Amino acid sequence: MKVLLVSPQTPDTFWSFKHVLRFVSKRAAFPPLGLLTVAAMLPAGWPLKLVDLNVERLTDEDLRWADYVMIGAMIVHKESVREIVARCRALDKTIIAGGPLFATGHAAFPEIPHFVLGEAEGVMPQLVADMERGTVQGQYRSSEWPDITTVPVPRWDLINLRHYATMAVQFSRGCPYDCEFCDIIVMNGRVPRTKAPAQLVAELDALRQHGWSEMVFIVDDNFIGDKKRTKALLRELIAWISRTRATMGFLTEASVNLADDAELCELMVKAGFTKVFVGIETSSVEALEECRKLQNKGRDLVQTVQTLQRAGLEVMGGFIVGFDSDKQDVFKRQFEFIQRSGVVTAMVGLLTALPQTRLYQRLKKEGRLETEPTGDNTQAVLNFRPKLNREYLVNGYRELMRKLYEPRNYYKRIRTFLDQHKSCGPRLPLSRADIQAFVKSFWFLGVWHRGRRAYWQFFLTTLLKRPHQFRCAMELAIVGHHFRRVANVL
């Protein structure tokens, strides 16, 4: 069976890092890890081809070649998926679709005949057998959470690694917390399931054998959902790095209680972790109680951020506005918190009711749902009727984003971060892409774009006063260019 795996085009969002890619001469931020993993579960003798629309075009020749077309997508890919499906149908190609977009919203795609709903591992043997017989069913859904210790190494050979800024692997699925707005527990459950440490290290070693030596995103929604197993992985990872002299750096996502475990922070930094995305959401106790983000309550969140920064980790923060309990001063409070804490990469979004979440069900019951979500919470769009005036929320959100990424505010935030940050881990080597980005930043940030005076002031003061932090500062300056571009078109 000839199978074409297609990854849809990602729109211009915070997570696309589109405006940073030109600095490093890359085509996409991350590879389509889900499709690469599914490809590894297909029979070894089947001819496979993967087309990622973020790095290349999908041709009619690609489609004609295939017996089956597999599409993996998230909610944000909805429009691109419709275009792909239309082209497949025009050429009478059988489509099998999976991923978060379809796990909770497959009913919106009656034109797609076959779905894998939820995690694929438990249903792949049956799906493969049905594909061979030509009797593919309408839906496949596992009756239990699959054991991910059986997941094979992704098929890295199906992509050109040089097209991507960062590679991606997964260690765990599921999260022990119960945030009202989050769909992770809907798709992956509340009991974290992990791979064996040796299993993940084997995936990283496969990447190394393919020539990868740069950043790797461990895409877990909560890397520390099971701290004991995470520590076991980190110890094995440290030993692997020592043994192989691998130069990879890592970033991931974790809950705020990471700051409560000094040993865990130390192990992460020793293993080469430099960044961690943390769902801070809000400093409002009322809003945290409302959305049941109780793990963030009862703590000084600024101090929590600074604890992680002093441990050697850059905190990338997720923030939300639009909770029912938010008051008129929500934008002022969010801005002040972000500036004071030194969360340089602050991904602020309007609250979104995602399908099948408890928030979605509550708002539906209250008659407040209005549209389906776009999957991009950085759009100035609400898919429900808020308690605060809608126009006030949307306009306030736009103004907050522009203010946060205005050059002087942004560079001030970097300085606040650098005051706290202690670089404790292994020093990662400069890559050719790093040097290219540094040189290009002179033109884009220092000559061409607004804010060049603030850029040169930041550049010179950092070089003179913080030479040991200069590389980190310049990397953040370049990333800020992307966020500023996104904020200015909201």
LINHUSUL-V82676 format. One record per residue. N is the residue number from 1. RES is the residue in one letter. PHI is phi as a letter, one per 20 degrees, with the letter a starting at -180 (999 if undefined). PSI is psi in radians with two decimals (none if undefined). Layout:
# LINHUSUL-V82676
N;RES;PHI;PSI  N;RES;PHI;PSI
This chain:
# LINHUSUL-V82676
1;M;999;2.26  2;K;e;2.10  3;V;d;2.22  4;L;d;2.11  5;L;d;2.21  6;V;c;2.21  7;S;d;2.10  8;P;f;2.90  9;Q;f;2.34  10;T;e;2.23  11;P;f;3.04  12;D;f;1.73  13;T;c;3.11  14;F;g;-0.78  15;W;f;-0.22  16;S;f;-0.49  17;F;l;0.54  18;K;g;-0.74  19;H;e;-0.10  20;V;e;-0.51  21;L;g;-0.59  22;R;f;-0.47  23;F;f;-0.60  24;V;d;0.14  25;S;l;0.77  26;K;d;2.83  27;R;d;-0.44  28;A;b;2.72  29;A;f;-0.80  30;F;c;2.65  31;P;e;2.86  32;P;f;1.41  33;L;g;-0.69  34;G;g;-0.82  35;L;f;-0.64  36;L;f;-0.59  37;T;f;-0.74  38;V;f;-0.72  39;A;g;-0.63  40;A;f;-0.29  41;M;e;-0.08  42;L;e;2.73  43;P;g;2.40  44;A;g;-0.49  45;G;e;-0.14  46;W;f;2.31  47;P;f;2.23  48;L;c;2.59  49;K;b;2.37  50;L;d;2.25  51;V;d;2.04  52;D;d;1.95  53;L;f;-0.15  54;N;e;-0.23  55;V;c;-0.26  56;E;b;2.92  57;R;e;2.63  58;L;e;2.06  59;T;e;2.81  60;D;f;-0.53  61;E;f;-0.68  62;D;g;-0.81  63;L;f;-0.73  64;R;f;-0.56  65;W;f;-0.54  66;A;e;2.52  67;D;e;-0.64  68;Y;c;2.55  69;V;d;2.12  70;M;d;2.26  71;I;d;2.26  72;G;d;2.21  73;A;b;2.69  74;M;d;3.02  75;I;g;-0.63  76;V;f;-0.27  77;H;e;0.15  78;K;g;-0.86  79;E;f;-0.70  80;S;f;-0.65  81;V;f;-0.76  82;R;f;-0.66  83;E;f;-0.74  84;I;f;-0.79  85;V;f;-0.72  86;A;f;-0.71  87;R;f;-0.67  88;C;f;-0.76  89;R;f;-0.62  90;A;f;-0.49  91;L;d;0.19  92;D;l;0.83  93;K;d;2.43  94;T;f;2.20  95;I;d;2.36  96;I;c;2.11  97;A;d;2.49  98;G;b;3.04  99;G;o;3.01  100;P;g;-0.60  101;L;g;-0.72  102;F;e;-0.43  103;A;g;-0.63  104;T;d;-0.09  105;G;b;0.51  106;H;f;-0.43  107;A;f;-0.37  108;A;e;0.01  109;F;c;1.14  110;P;f;-0.31  111;E;f;-0.19  112;I;e;2.17  113;P;e;-0.38  114;H;c;2.34  115;F;c;2.53  116;V;d;1.96  117;L;d;2.08  118;G;n;-2.80  119;E;f;2.46  120;A;e;-0.40  121;E;g;-0.72  122;G;f;-0.29  123;V;d;-0.12  124;M;f;-0.72  125;P;g;-0.76  126;Q;f;-0.74  127;L;f;-0.79  128;V;f;-0.77  129;A;f;-0.72  130;D;f;-0.62  131;M;f;-0.71  132;E;f;-0.62  133;R;e;-0.22  134;G;m;0.50  135;T;c;0.81  136;V;f;2.30  137;Q;e;2.95  138;G;f;-0.70  139;Q;b;2.52  140;Y;c;2.21  141;R;b;2.26  142;S;f;2.49  143;S;e;-0.12  144;E;b;2.86  145;W;f;2.19  146;P;f;2.70  147;D;e;1.96  148;I;e;0.05  149;T;f;-0.15  150;T;e;-0.01  151;V;f;2.26  152;P;f;2.94  153;V;f;2.28  154;P;g;2.67  155;R;e;1.33  156;W;f;-0.41  157;D;f;-0.22  158;L;e;-0.12  159;I;c;2.84  160;N;e;1.85  161;L;g;-0.47  162;R;f;-0.25  163;H;f;-0.20  164;Y;d;2.53  165;A;f;-0.58  166;T;b;2.41  167;M;e;3.01  168;A;b;2.42  169;V;c;2.92  170;Q;c;2.34  171;F;d;-0.70  172;S;c;2.84  173;R;c;2.56  174;G;n;2.79  175;C;b;2.38  176;P;f;-0.12  177;Y;e;3.02  178;D;c;0.85  179;C;f;2.33  180;E;f;-0.60  181;F;e;-0.11  182;C;e;2.40  183;D;d;0.10  184;I;f;-0.78  185;I;f;-0.41  186;V;f;-0.75  187;M;e;-0.56  188;N;c;-0.02  189;G;n;3.01  190;R;d;-0.09  191;V;d;1.92  192;P;f;2.33  193;R;d;2.34  194;T;c;2.75  195;K;f;2.85  196;A;f;2.50  197;P;g;-0.78  198;A;f;-0.54  199;Q;f;-0.83  200;L;f;-0.69  201;V;f;-0.63  202;A;f;-0.65  203;E;f;-0.75  204;L;f;-0.65  205;D;f;-0.63  206;A;f;-0.71  207;L;f;-0.75  208;R;f;-0.71  209;Q;f;-0.47  210;H;e;0.05  211;G;n;0.10  212;W;e;2.33  213;S;b;0.23  214;E;d;-2.58  215;M;f;2.53  216;V;c;2.24  217;F;e;2.01  218;I;e;1.88  219;V;e;0.15  220;D;g;2.47  221;D;f;-0.41  222;N;b;1.63  223;F;g;-0.46  224;I;d;0.43  225;G;g;-0.57  226;D;c;1.64  227;K;f;-0.68  228;K;g;-0.81  229;R;f;-0.58  230;T;f;-0.74  231;K;f;-0.67  232;A;f;-0.73  233;L;f;-0.82  234;L;f;-0.70  235;R;f;-0.71  236;E;f;-0.62  237;L;f;-0.75  238;I;f;-0.75  239;A;f;-0.70  240;W;f;-0.75  241;I;f;-0.74  242;S;f;-0.67  243;R;f;-0.69  244;T;d;-0.22  245;R;m;0.52  246;A;f;2.52  247;T;d;0.28  248;M;f;2.56  249;G;d;2.84  250;F;c;2.61  251;L;c;2.75  252;T;a;-3.01  253;E;c;2.48  254;A;b;2.82  255;S;e;2.86  256;V;f;-0.39  257;N;f;-0.04  258;L;g;-0.64  259;A;f;-0.29  260;D;e;-0.12  261;D;c;1.62  262;A;f;-0.64  263;E;f;-0.74  264;L;f;-0.75  265;C;f;-0.77  266;E;f;-0.75  267;L;f;-0.72  268;M;f;-0.80  269;V;f;-0.73  270;K;f;-0.54  271;A;e;-0.08  272;G;o;0.20  273;F;f;2.29  274;T;d;-0.38  275;K;c;2.57  276;V;b;2.26  277;F;e;2.21  278;V;c;2.28  279;G;f;1.60  280;I;e;-0.72  281;E;m;-1.06  282;T;a;2.70  283;S;e;-0.01  284;S;f;2.08  285;V;f;-0.69  286;E;f;-0.75  287;A;f;-0.66  288;L;f;-0.69  289;E;f;-0.71  290;E;g;-0.78  291;C;e;0.07  292;R;m;0.60  293;K;e;1.11  294;L;f;-0.36  295;Q;f;-0.29  296;N;e;-0.14  297;K;e;2.78  298;G;m;0.45  299;R;b;2.70  300;D;e;1.82  301;L;f;-0.52  302;V;f;-0.78  303;Q;f;-0.65  304;T;f;-0.81  305;V;f;-0.80  306;Q;f;-0.55  307;T;f;-0.75  308;L;f;-0.67  309;Q;f;-0.76  310;R;f;-0.45  311;A;f;-0.25  312;G;o;0.24  313;L;d;2.33  314;E;e;2.20  315;V;e;2.05  316;M;e;2.18  317;G;d;2.44  318;G;e;2.31  319;F;c;2.62  320;I;c;2.42  321;V;c;2.60  322;G;o;0.16  323;F;f;2.66  324;D;g;-0.57  325;S;e;-0.07  326;D;f;2.44  327;K;d;3.11  328;Q;f;-0.42  329;D;e;0.24  330;V;g;-0.68  331;F;f;-0.68  332;K;f;-0.76  333;R;f;-0.72  334;Q;f;-0.78  335;F;f;-0.82  336;E;f;-0.70  337;F;f;-0.82  338;I;f;-0.76  339;Q;f;-0.74  340;R;f;-0.61  341;S;e;-0.30  342;G;m;0.53  343;V;f;1.67  344;V;f;-0.90  345;T;e;1.61  346;A;d;1.87  347;M;e;1.65  348;V;e;2.36  349;G;c;2.73  350;L;f;2.48  351;L;g;2.33  352;T;c;2.34  353;A;e;1.79  354;L;e;2.56  355;P;g;2.42  356;Q;m;0.00  357;T;f;2.86  358;R;f;-0.56  359;L;f;-0.78  360;Y;g;-0.81  361;Q;f;-0.69  362;R;f;-0.82  363;L;f;-0.57  364;K;f;-0.75  365;K;f;-0.61  366;E;e;-0.04  367;G;m;0.50  368;R;d;-0.10  369;L;f;2.43  370;E;c;-0.70  371;T;b;2.93  372;E;f;2.68  373;P;f;2.70  374;T;e;-0.31  375;G;n;-0.08  376;D;c;1.71  377;N;f;0.08  378;T;e;0.01  379;Q;f;2.55  380;A;e;1.07  381;V;c;2.35  382;L;d;2.33  383;N;d;0.32  384;F;b;2.91  385;R;e;1.97  386;P;e;2.91  387;K;f;-0.76  388;L;f;2.74  389;N;g;2.27  390;R;g;-0.83  391;E;f;-0.66  392;Y;f;-0.74  393;L;f;-0.84  394;V;f;-0.81  395;N;f;-0.68  396;G;f;-0.66  397;Y;f;-0.82  398;R;g;-0.79  399;E;f;-0.69  400;L;f;-0.79  401;M;f;-0.76  402;R;f;-0.66  403;K;f;-0.71  404;L;f;-0.65  405;Y;d;0.16  406;E;f;2.33  407;P;g;-0.81  408;R;f;-0.73  409;N;f;-0.70  410;Y;f;-0.82  411;Y;f;-0.58  412;K;f;-0.68  413;R;f;-0.66  414;I;f;-0.74  415;R;f;-0.71  416;T;f;-0.74  417;F;f;-0.81  418;L;f;-0.51  419;D;f;-0.56  420;Q;e;-0.55  421;H;f;2.30  422;K;d;2.01  423;S;e;1.87  424;C;d;-0.28  425;G;e;-3.04  426;P;f;2.45  427;R;f;2.08  428;L;e;2.42  429;P;f;2.63  430;L;f;2.28  431;S;e;2.95  432;R;f;-0.66  433;A;f;-0.65  434;D;f;-0.78  435;I;f;-0.73  436;Q;f;-0.78  437;A;f;-0.74  438;F;f;-0.81  439;V;f;-0.77  440;K;f;-0.50  441;S;f;-0.52  442;F;g;-0.76  443;W;f;-0.92  444;F;f;-0.79  445;L;e;-0.51  446;G;e;-0.24  447;V;c;-0.89  448;W;e;-0.76  449;H;e;2.73  450;R;g;2.53  451;G;n;0.17  452;R;f;-0.58  453;R;f;-0.77  454;A;f;-0.62  455;Y;f;-0.86  456;W;f;-0.61  457;Q;f;-0.78  458;F;f;-0.77  459;F;g;-0.89  460;L;f;-0.74  461;T;f;-0.64  462;T;f;-0.77  463;L;f;-0.69  464;L;e;-0.69  465;K;e;-0.42  466;R;c;0.94  467;P;g;-0.55  468;H;f;-0.26  469;Q;d;0.14  470;F;f;-0.77  471;R;f;-0.83  472;C;g;-0.75  473;A;f;-0.73  474;M;f;-0.64  475;E;f;-0.76  476;L;f;-0.63  477;A;f;-0.73  478;I;f;-0.77  479;V;f;-0.64  480;G;f;-0.52  481;H;f;-0.73  482;H;f;-0.87  483;F;f;-0.62  484;R;f;-0.74  485;R;f;-0.74  486;V;f;-0.79  487;A;f;-0.59  488;N;f;-0.18  489;V;d;0.17  490;L;f;none
